[in-house]
Amino acid sequence: MRKIVRGIAFFVAILLSGFMGFSAASEWTPRWPLQERAAPVAMQLDIDLTEPADKLHETEPEESPSPGDIEVEIIPHRREEGMPLRVLIYHTHTYEAFEPQTKGEYKPTERWRTADPEHNVTRVGSELARILRDEYGMIVVHDATAFEPPVLSTAYQRSLEMLENYMARGETFDLYLDIHRDAYAESRTGGNTAPVGDAEAAHVMFLVGKGSGTHMGQEFAQKPDWEENLSLAESITEAINSKAPGLCRPVSTKNSRYNQHVSTGALLIEVGNNMNSLDEAFASVPYIARAIAAVMYPVWLDMADHP
């Protein structure tokens, strides 16, 4: 009898161990599938921006009213007759970059964006500042502060703080130019460049904010004199196209504010888009500079050696 009992117990133990073994195996996940899934993540760290990537379109966040909206004391700049223009150039979306022409041209923070000032939109601002100073005798401050970090969607709040700081120090300007790089839109007609001399130049567009937008019932505390800014933008647009037909697109007006309430003469300029090269953006800059001089200070342009 003891032998029979021991035999039954041994048989039951085998069955139980087999069942437990099957159960444990059904819950076990082998390591190799995890390693295969992790491999593409590691590969994405070295992005080849000359090839198609997951991000195919560039989007730009709009400025929205916020409860913590800074109210700026507006101090108009009064320039004495005959004195040079004072211009502030800055970049709210500082990391906007252009389509790279070679692999590894710049280190991206994400597709079409880089912190490298030699390859993002601040390089366009540097070139515009140089021409306005050297060729048209203007006093130009180029503020290359990075306003995108830590969050792109609140960049306008940080660039507004910068503008407020200049005014608090008593520094005012005739022009406040926020230079951006636009997002490519397939719906636009007429090609992505315009011929200027022997070169192809990126299209330019002025953007004027009305400050009439709302967000969750919140309005902008201060609104720009958008009609005045629109008139100036249209005049500069016309002056650009008089020398390079079709280079400047019609002025765009939107309900956002773009910090243009700080003064008349506050404009946002889109120079090219993410599918243009940096060289194509450079080709547009002399025409922007000349048009600014022609509209804002025609007497100086008459004295300068420019056609």
TAWO-V468055 format. One record per helix or strand of 3 or more residues. SS is the DSSP state (H for helix, E for strand). FROM is the first residue (numbers start at 1). LEN is the number of residues. If there is no record, write none. Layout:
[[SS:FROM:LEN] [SS:FROM:LEN]]
This chain:
[[H:2:26] [H:31:13] [E:86:5] [E:108:3] [H:121:16] [E:139:4] [H:152:17] [E:175:8] [E:193:4] [E:199:4] [E:204:6] [H:226:18] [E:252:3] [H:260:3] [E:266:8] [H:278:19] [H:298:6]]
